[in-house]
């Protein structure tokens, strides 16, 4: 169940389109990772979106009943949670790089925010370049472009403050 949060969130991001930005290192850099999932997130949640997927979270793992079903475990090194101010920063390994999400507790559940360039792509990309170095990575067919960044902690704070994490998914706690 503890494995559920990171992978379920990652799965939801894939459903709404993969984040165009990946990170070289877990975020925020130079911040210690949590050893377990905070108590306020432990429980079972249902998506408030059309798909009524559930996520079950325990102290070290999470699971999702989504399609495909996903699970994550903080003990395997592929899921890392850090904090920054009142935010929980969820990092999930893509193999070589990391996808990063902001998770926040709400009175009735939790929200998960990811980076989206669906609107104003060039404006957002220009703004990102003004904050940190950006490397463009194309897949082998050149059909998909991903942007690799490796911001300092201060640059990551600027990215958060600039509204890049704007694709929000909401989950209501049911247990």
Secondary structure, DSSP 8 states (H G I E B T S, - for coil): -BTHHHHHHHHHHHHH---SEEESS-SSTT----SS--GGG-EEEEESSSS--EEEE-SSEEEE-SSS-EEEETTTTSEEEEEETTEEEEEEE-SSSEEEEEEEEETTEEEEEEE--SSSHHHHHHHHHHHS-EEEEE-TTS--EEEEE---HHHHHHHHHTT-EEEEEEEEE--
